[in-house]
């Protein structure tokens, strides 16, 4: 199977019914489902891509709050 980041090797059938598409997604591993959802969101939403870039910048600059600091243990 192609690696998750290797879009050139992933094949998509044309003419799928909604039921076929749902069935195919259910058969994917959790990793591939997350990859698919993230890529669909990125393709459909420039705001989503912008939020990722912003979050990466915040992380790089140390503008983060740890989970434990927000919610405790």
C-alpha positions, 0 to 999 in steps of 0.5 A: 500500500502507498505511504500516507503522504504519497498522493501519486500512488493513491487510486480513486474509483470514479462513479462511486455511490455514496454507500460505496464511498462510505464503505470504502472509508470505513475499511481504511485504517484510522491513519488513512481516514485521518489523512483523507479527512485532513486533505479534504478539509485542506482542499475545501477550506483555505481557512483550515490551511491558514489555521494550520500555518498559524498553529505551526507558527505559534508552536515554533515561536513557543506561543503554546499552553500545555494540556496539563496547564489548561486542564490539570492532570 
